[in-house]
Amino acid sequence: MARLPILALVPPVAFAALAGLFYAGMQREDPDALPSTFVGRPAPGLTVTDLGELDPVTEAALTAPGVKLVNFWASWCAPCRVEHPNLVSLTEAEGIPIYGINYKDERGNALAFLDELGDPYAAASADEGGRTARDWGVYGVPETFVIDGEGRVLARVAGPVTERTLERTIRPALEAATGS
């Protein structure tokens, strides 16, 4: 009787291990969400410049009392255009302060974007080289973070802010932070 070489067992064992990892990963509450190592930790620092005459985003603003959002965006980003009415609504209807970080964009284009669609930001700055986005773990724009009154990251939305992300991620984080 021929014995099966031990190397013949490697592929099925490797497959079983990968299948187990895949299954475990799919058990997350939202398997499409990209994880963030910053949730529950202080928001990273800022390395930004002024965006025209707009008030700049400061670290003091991010640690000020009250819950707020930090939104990474760009004028060349189509999903940023899609999410923009939801950001305007959050600011105007619900009074949520949003701080905008314009990512690797031309100043004139960024300001024209805000002139055309409205400016939902309490303050906005430019991240010309992308250093701040890298420090925050941004995968791509748009990306939005919910920050508490002590400057800690409560939640992260990778992709546009939609009605679905408002209901599933942003509003629950806002409610948890304000106790309402």
Buried (B, 14 or more C-beta within 10 A) or exposed (E): EEEEEEEEEEEEEEEEEEEEEEEEEEEEEEEEBEEBEBBEEBBBEBBBEEBEEBBBBBEEBBBBEEBBBBBBBBBBBEBBBBBBEBBBBBBEEEEBBBBBBBBBBBBEEBBEBBEEBBBBBBBBBBBBEBEBBEBBBBEBBBBBBBBBBEBBBBBBBBBBBBEEBBEBBBBBBBEBBEEE
